[in-house]
C-alpha cells in the first residue's frame, strides 16, 4: 500500500488519455454475457432462501454458546446473499421479466430491511450514475481538510470512528441505511413509490417481530421472547450491515482510487477506474454472488452476476491499465482505512488526519 499522501496512479497530466465514454468498454463485453436465464435466477434465489431459512432454524433450536457465533455469521452471510440477489433484480439483471425482477427484489431485500424504491433512487440512479463524483455520489463521499476542520468536535469523532477499520458498519448503518432508507424524505417525484415500499418493510418487520416474540413468550417467557428476536434477526442484521459497509468500502475506497471534481469526472473514470475486481475465496462467493467483480457491474448493470467474471476478463484485456484487479485481503483493507481519511480534490490524493495539523 502506498503512503497516505501518494497514489498508485500517476498525476492526471502524466496519464495516457482514456476514453471519456463507456462505448469502447461496452463493445469489449461479449454479447452472450447479457444472456439471462429466468430458470437460473429462480434456482439461485431458491438456494439463497434455503440457506437463510436453515440458518434461522438452527439458531432457533440452540442456545449453546459455542454454536451461536458461527450460526450468526452464517445468518449474516445468508442475509447478504438475499440482498445481493435482490440488488441484481433491482437492476433488472436477474430475470427476463421486468415485473418479476421488481417483485423479487422487493421481497429479497426484506431481511436486510431495505426499501426497494429508495434503494433504486440512491443506488441505481445516483451512485451508479455519478460514481466517485464530487458532490454527487453520496456513498463513502470523502471530506476535505477544510470541511473536516469546520466540523464540530462530536462529528470529527464520528468521522474517525466511521472511517476506521471497524467503522464500515457504523458508516453504512447511519449514512446509507438510516439516513437514505429509513428516515429519508423523498423528492415528490418518487415519494409515492418509496413510501409504499417503506410501509411494506415496516409491516414485514412488525409482523416478524411480533410473531417471533409471541412464540418465544410461550416457550420461555418475556426474556426468552426478547432473546429470540435478538438471536434470529437483530444480530444477523447487524452483521449484514457491517459486511455490506465493508463491501462498499473496498469497492470504492483505496489509495489508488480517485474521486473526481464534477468538471473533470467522466463515465469512464467513474465506472471503470472508480471501482475494483477483487478475488475472494469460493466459500464466501457462494453467498455473495460475484459482488466483488464490480467493474463490469458498474459498466453495465444489465449483466447477470454469473456472467460478471467473463465480462471483467474482457474489459481487463482491452483496458489493462485502467482496471484495478487484486485479491481481497484484510490487511489491504486495514491499510486503506489508515491512509484514506480525507481527500484533496485539487491534487486528487488521499490524506491522513495529519493533514489537518498542516498549515
C-alpha positions in Angstrom: 0.0 0.0 0.0 1.2 3.5 -0.8 1.6 6.2 1.8 -1.3 8.4 2.7 -0.1 11.3 0.5 0.6 9.4 -2.7 -1.4 7.4 -5.2 -0.7 4.3 -7.3 -1.7 6.2 -10.4 0.4 9.0 -11.9 -0.9 12.5 -11.8 -3.7 13.3 -14.4 -1.3 15.3 -16.7 1.1 12.3 -16.9 -1.5 9.6 -17.6 -2.4 8.4 -21.0 -5.7 9.8 -22.1 -8.5 7.3 -21.6 -11.8 7.4 -23.3 -14.4 9.7 -21.8 -17.1 7.4 -23.0 -18.1 3.9 -21.9 -18.9 2.8 -25.5 -15.4 1.2 -26.2 -15.8 -0.7 -22.9 -19.3 -1.8 -23.7 -18.1 -3.1 -27.1 -15.4 -5.2 -25.4 -18.0 -7.2 -23.5 -19.1 -10.4 -25.3 -22.8 -10.3 -26.3 -23.5 -13.6 -24.6 -22.6 -12.0 -21.2 -26.0 -10.3 -21.4 -28.0 -13.5 -21.7 -30.2 -14.0 -18.7 -31.9 -17.2 -17.6 -35.0 -17.0 -15.5 -34.7 -20.6 -14.5 -31.1 -20.0 -13.3 -32.2 -16.9 -11.4 -35.1 -18.8 -9.7 -32.6 -21.6 -8.8 -30.2 -19.1 -7.2 -33.0 -17.4 -5.3 -34.3 -20.7 -4.0 -30.8 -21.7 -2.9 -30.4 -18.4 -1.0 -33.7 -18.7 0.7 -33.0 -22.3 1.8 -29.6 -21.2 3.3 -31.4 -18.3 5.1 -34.2 -20.5 6.5 -31.7 -23.2 7.5 -29.6 -20.6 9.4 -32.6 -19.2 11.3 -33.9 -22.8 12.1 -30.5 -23.8 13.5 -30.4 -20.6 15.6 -33.9 -21.1 16.9 -33.0 -24.6 18.0 -29.9 -23.8 20.0 -28.6 -21.6 22.8 -25.3 -23.4 23.0 -22.8 -20.6 23.2 -20.1 -22.1 21.0 -22.6 -22.7 18.2 -24.2 -19.2 18.3 -21.2 -17.3 16.8 -20.8 -19.5 13.6 -24.5 -19.6 13.2 -24.8 -15.8 13.5 -22.1 -15.5 10.9 -23.9 -17.9 8.6 -27.1 -16.0 9.1 -25.4 -12.7 8.4 -24.0 -14.0 5.1 -27.4 -15.5 4.3 -29.0 -12.1 4.6 -26.2 -10.7 2.5 -26.8 -13.4 -0.2 -30.5 -12.5 -0.3 -29.6 -8.8 -0.6 -27.1 -9.3 -3.4 -29.6 -11.2 -5.5 -32.2 -8.5 -4.6 -29.7 -5.9 -5.7 -29.3 -7.7 -9.1 -33.0 -8.0 -9.5 -33.4 -4.3 -8.7 -31.0 -3.6 -11.6 -33.2 -5.8 -13.9 -30.4 -8.3 -14.3 -31.7 -11.5 -12.6 -34.7 -12.4 -14.7 -36.1 -11.6 -18.2 -39.3 -10.1 -16.7 -39.1 -6.5 -15.5 -42.1 -7.2 -13.2 -40.6 -10.3 -11.8 -37.3 -8.6 -11.1 -39.1 -5.8 -9.2 -41.3 -8.0 -7.1 -38.5 -10.5 -6.3 -36.1 -7.6 -5.4 -38.8 -6.2 -3.1 -39.1 -9.5 -1.2 -35.4 -10.4 -1.1 -34.5 -7.0 0.5 -36.9 -7.6 3.4 -34.5 -9.4 5.7 -32.0 -6.6 5.3 -34.8 -4.0 5.9 -34.1 -2.1 2.7 -36.8 -0.1 1.0 -36.6 -1.1 -2.7 -37.6 2.2 -4.3 -35.4 4.2 -2.0 -32.6 1.9 -2.9 -33.3 2.2 -6.6 -33.1 6.0 -6.4 -30.0 6.2 -4.2 -28.1 3.3 -5.6 -29.2 2.7 -9.2 -29.7 6.3 -10.2 -27.3 8.4 -8.0 -24.5 6.1 -7.1 -24.2 4.3 -10.5 -25.0 7.5 -12.4 -22.2 9.5 -10.7 -19.8 7.0 -9.2 -17.0 8.8 -7.3 -18.1 12.2 -8.5 -17.7 15.1 -6.0 -20.9 16.3 -4.5 -23.0 13.7 -6.4 -22.1 10.2 -5.2 -23.1 10.1 -1.6 -21.7 6.6 -0.7 -18.4 6.9 1.2 -18.1 10.5 -0.1 -14.8 11.9 1.4 -14.5 15.3 3.2 -11.7 17.7 2.5 -9.3 19.1 5.1 -11.2 22.4 5.3 -14.5 20.5 5.6 -13.1 18.4 8.4 -11.8 21.4 10.3 -15.2 23.0 10.1 -16.9 20.0 11.8 -17.9 20.2 15.4 -15.9 18.0 17.7 -18.5 15.3 18.0 -18.8 15.0 14.2 -15.0 14.7 14.0 -15.1 11.9 16.5 -17.9 10.2 14.5 -15.8 10.6 11.3 -12.8 9.0 13.0 -14.9 6.0 14.1 -16.7 5.5 10.8 -13.6 5.8 8.7 -11.6 3.3 10.9 -11.2 -0.4 10.1 -14.1 -1.3 12.4 -16.3 1.5 11.3 -17.7 0.3 8.0 -20.9 -0.9 9.6 -21.3 2.3 11.6 -21.0 4.4 8.4 -23.3 2.3 6.3 -25.9 1.9 9.0 -26.1 5.6 9.7 -25.5 7.2 6.3 -27.0 4.7 3.9 -29.5 2.6 5.7 -30.8 5.1 8.3 -30.5 8.4 6.5 -31.2 7.3 2.9 -33.6 4.5 3.7 -35.5 4.7 7.0 -35.8 8.4 7.6 -35.4 9.5 4.0 -37.7 12.3 2.8 -38.0 11.5 -0.9 -38.4 14.0 -3.7 -42.1 14.5 -4.8 -41.4 12.6 -8.0 -40.5 9.4 -6.1 -42.5 9.9 -2.9 -45.5 7.6 -3.5 -43.4 4.6 -4.6 -40.8 5.0 -1.8 -43.4 5.4 0.9 -45.4 2.4 -0.3 -42.3 0.2 -0.2 -41.4 1.7 3.2 -44.8 0.6 4.6 -44.1 -2.8 3.2 -40.8 -3.0 5.1 -42.3 -1.7 8.3 -45.2 -4.1 8.1 -42.8 -7.0 7.5 -40.6 -6.0 10.4 -43.5 -5.5 12.7 -45.2 -8.9 11.9 -41.9 -10.8 12.1 -41.0 -9.3 15.4 -44.5 -9.8 16.8 -44.7 -13.4 15.7 -41.2 -14.3 16.9 -41.7 -12.6 20.2 -45.0 -14.3 20.8 -43.5 -17.7 20.0 -40.6 -17.0 22.4 -43.0 -15.9 25.1 -45.0 -19.1 25.1 -41.8 -21.2 25.2 -39.7 -19.3 27.8 -41.5 -16.2 28.9 -40.6 -12.5 28.4 -36.8 -12.8 28.5 -37.0 -15.7 26.0 -39.2 -13.7 23.8 -36.8 -10.8 23.6 -33.8 -13.1 23.2 -35.4 -15.0 20.3 -35.9 -11.8 18.4 -32.3 -10.6 19.1 -30.9 -14.0 18.2 -32.8 -14.6 15.0 -33.0 -11.2 13.5 -31.1 -8.4 15.3 -27.6 -9.9 15.4 -27.7 -11.2 11.8 -29.0 -7.8 10.6 -26.1 -6.0 12.4 -23.6 -8.5 11.0 -25.0 -7.9 7.5 -24.8 -4.1 8.0 -21.1 -4.4 8.8 -20.5 -6.8 5.9 -22.2 -4.6 3.3 -20.4 -1.5 4.6 -17.1 -3.3 4.3 -18.0 -4.4 0.8 -18.9 -1.0 -0.5 -15.8 0.5 1.1 -13.4 -1.9 -0.6 -15.3 -1.3 -3.9 -14.7 2.4 -3.9 -12.1 3.5 -1.3 -8.4 2.8 -1.7 -5.3 5.0 -2.2 -5.3 4.1 -5.9 -9.0 5.0 -6.4 -9.7 8.6 -7.2 -12.7 10.8 -6.6 -13.2 13.4 -9.3 -14.4 17.0 -9.3 -17.6 17.5 -11.2 -15.9 19.3 -14.1 -13.3 16.5 -14.8 -15.5 13.4 -14.0 -16.3 11.1 -16.9 -18.3 7.9 -17.1 -15.1 6.0 -17.9 -13.3 7.4 -14.8 -16.2 6.7 -12.5 -17.3 3.3 -13.8 -14.0 1.7 -14.9 -11.3 3.4 -12.9 -13.6 4.0 -9.9 -14.1 0.5 -8.6 -12.4 -2.9 -8.4 -12.3 -6.5 -9.3 -11.3 -8.5 -6.2 -10.9 -12.2 -5.9 -12.4 -13.8 -2.9 -12.5 -17.5 -1.7 -15.1 -19.6 -3.3 -16.8 -20.3 0.1 -17.6 -16.6 0.6 -18.5 -16.1 -3.1 -21.1 -18.9 -2.6 -23.1 -16.3 -0.5 -22.0 -13.1 -2.3 -22.7 -13.9 -5.9 -19.7 -12.2 -7.6 -20.4 -8.9 -5.9 -16.7 -8.2 -5.7 -16.4 -8.5 -9.5 -17.5 -4.9 -9.6 -16.1 -3.1 -12.6 -18.3 -4.8 -15.2 -21.3 -4.3 -13.0 -20.7 -0.6 -13.0 -20.0 -0.5 -16.7 -23.4 -2.2 -17.4 -25.8 -3.2 -14.7 -27.8 -5.4 -17.1 -25.1 -8.1 -16.9 -26.3 -11.0 -14.7 -24.0 -11.8 -11.8 -22.9 -15.2 -13.2 -21.5 -13.5 -16.3 -19.5 -10.8 -14.5 -16.2 -12.8 -14.3 -16.1 -13.2 -18.1 -17.1 -9.6 -18.7 -14.4 -8.5 -16.3 -11.8 -10.5 -18.1 -12.9 -9.0 -21.5 -12.7 -5.4 -20.1 -9.3 -6.2 -18.5 -7.9 -7.4 -21.8 -8.9 -4.2 -23.6 -8.1 -1.7 -20.8 -5.3 -3.4 -18.7 -4.0 -0.1 -17.2 -7.5 1.0 -16.1 -9.0 -1.9 -14.3 -8.0 -2.4 -10.6 -7.5 -6.2 -10.2 -6.4 -7.9 -7.0 -7.1 -10.2 -4.1 -9.4 -9.2 -1.3 -7.1 -9.1 1.8 -8.0 -7.8 5.2 -4.5 -6.2 5.6 -5.1 -4.1 2.5 -8.5 -3.0 3.8 -6.9 -2.0 7.1 -4.1 -0.2 5.3 -6.7 1.7 3.2 -8.7 2.8 6.3 -5.4 4.2 7.7 -4.4 6.0 4.5 -7.8 7.2 3.3 -9.3 9.6 5.8 -9.6 13.0 3.9 -9.3 13.9 0.3 -7.7 16.7 -1.7 -9.9 17.1 -4.8 -7.5 19.6 -6.4 -4.5 17.3 -6.3 -6.6 14.2 -6.3 -5.0 12.3 -3.5 -6.0 10.8 -0.2 -4.7 12.3 3.1 -4.5 11.2 6.7 -5.7 13.2 9.7 -2.1 14.5 9.9 -3.0 16.9 7.1 -5.4 18.8 9.4 -2.4 19.9 11.5 -0.6 21.2 8.5 -1.0 24.9 7.9 
